[in-house]
């Protein structure tokens, strides 16, 4: 019988600028300007987040995988996909371009 998964992640607040995610005892801001593929997600899609390992987050309804480190330090991860799972939903989202 498998053990209980003690790793958890929880969305604590959502605003027009982004959302806050409680990961263990750390609360992280995920700004839409840095992570634009979340901008058009529903509340249910944002809140359905899994934490398979201590440093890995997964949103199954959005098919988005992120490392916790990429949220803490997005400047260290300059490549951002310009492709959206649903381009129609991303029409109003600004393009993120990093040098």
C-alpha positions as CSV (number, residue, x, y, z in Angstrom):
1,X,0.0,0.0,0.0
2,X,1.5,3.3,-1.0
3,X,2.2,6.0,1.6
4,X,0.3,9.3,1.9
5,X,1.6,12.1,-0.2
6,X,2.7,14.8,2.2
7,X,3.8,17.2,-0.6
8,X,1.1,19.8,-1.2
9,X,0.7,23.0,-3.1
10,X,-2.3,25.3,-2.7
11,X,-3.4,28.5,-4.4
12,X,-4.1,31.1,-1.7
13,X,-5.0,34.2,-3.7
14,X,-5.7,35.2,-7.3
15,X,-5.6,38.7,-8.7
16,X,-5.5,40.3,-12.1
17,X,-1.7,40.4,-11.8
18,X,-1.1,36.7,-10.9
19,X,-1.7,34.2,-8.2
20,X,0.0,33.1,-5.0
21,X,0.9,29.5,-4.4
22,X,1.7,28.0,-1.0
23,X,4.4,25.4,-1.4
24,X,5.3,23.9,1.9
25,X,5.9,26.9,4.2
26,X,6.8,29.2,1.3
27,X,4.3,31.4,-0.5
28,X,5.3,32.2,-4.1
29,X,3.8,34.8,-6.5
30,X,3.3,33.6,-10.0
31,X,2.8,36.8,-12.0
32,X,1.0,36.6,-15.3
33,X,3.6,38.8,-16.9
34,X,6.2,36.1,-16.3
35,X,3.9,33.1,-16.8
36,X,1.4,34.2,-19.4
37,X,0.0,30.8,-20.1
38,X,-1.9,31.0,-16.8
39,X,-3.6,34.3,-17.7
40,X,-6.8,32.9,-19.2
41,X,-7.0,29.8,-16.9
42,X,-10.1,29.3,-14.9
43,X,-10.0,29.3,-11.1
44,X,-10.6,25.6,-11.1
45,X,-7.7,25.1,-13.5
46,X,-5.3,27.2,-11.4
47,X,-6.3,25.5,-8.1
48,X,-5.9,22.0,-9.5
49,X,-2.2,21.9,-8.9
50,X,-0.2,18.8,-8.0
51,X,3.3,18.6,-6.5
52,X,4.8,15.2,-7.5
53,X,8.1,16.1,-6.0
54,X,9.4,18.8,-3.7
55,X,10.7,20.9,-6.7
56,X,8.1,20.1,-9.3
57,X,4.6,21.4,-9.8
58,X,2.0,20.2,-12.4
59,X,-1.3,21.6,-13.5
60,X,-3.0,18.6,-15.2
61,X,-5.9,20.5,-16.7
62,X,-3.5,23.0,-18.3
63,X,-0.7,20.4,-19.0
64,X,1.8,22.8,-17.4
65,X,4.9,21.6,-15.6
66,X,7.1,24.1,-13.7
67,X,10.0,23.7,-11.3
68,X,9.7,25.6,-8.1
69,X,13.1,27.2,-8.8
70,X,11.7,28.7,-12.1
71,X,9.0,30.5,-10.0
72,X,11.5,31.7,-7.4
73,X,13.9,32.9,-10.1
74,X,12.3,33.3,-13.5
75,X,15.3,35.4,-14.7
76,X,17.4,32.2,-14.6
77,X,15.0,30.5,-17.1
78,X,14.9,32.9,-20.0
79,X,13.2,30.7,-22.5
80,X,9.4,31.2,-22.6
81,X,7.2,29.4,-25.0
82,X,5.3,31.6,-27.4
83,X,2.9,28.7,-28.1
84,X,-0.2,28.4,-26.2
85,X,-2.3,25.3,-25.6
86,X,-5.3,27.3,-26.9
87,X,-4.2,30.3,-28.9
88,X,-7.7,31.7,-28.9
89,X,-7.6,32.1,-25.1
90,X,-4.2,33.9,-25.3
91,X,-5.2,36.6,-27.9
92,X,-5.2,39.4,-25.2
93,X,-2.1,38.2,-23.4
94,X,1.0,40.2,-24.0
95,X,4.0,38.4,-25.5
96,X,6.9,37.9,-23.1
97,X,10.3,38.4,-24.7
98,X,13.4,38.1,-22.7
99,X,16.9,39.0,-23.9
